[in-house]
């Protein structure tokens, strides 16, 4: 598990605040929130933090092994498949058809299409002109 607890200490030691990161260095509040929750952030973000704080990656990130990951078997043990080994992956993907995909900008009814805003305006203008010519 990756933890960013060291980041907050390093920021305090360097005089950097969350406000400064957001206001002056282009960080989003969402990115700060992800760091607080120890969620995934990009290596670009980590690199930027290291550059701004003039520190090493170890000063902002800490890795701790999850307890759920099984350890590798000793090298001297015989190579036999584990009882709960994962079966090999086979190509059993469902066959998709064109009808499985959504069409954007089209209606399901033939002859009817959605118009963009320019087409709508032009259509409204032509209707107004037609009404005016009928009144005369």
Secondary structure, 3 states (H helix, E strand, C coil): CEECHHHHHHHHHHCCCHHHHHHHHCCCHHHHHHHHCCCCCCHHHHHHHHHHHCCCHHHCCEECCCCCCCCCCCCCCCCCCCCCCCCCCCCCCCCCCHHHCCCCCECCCCCCECCCHHHHHHHHHHHHHHHHHHHC
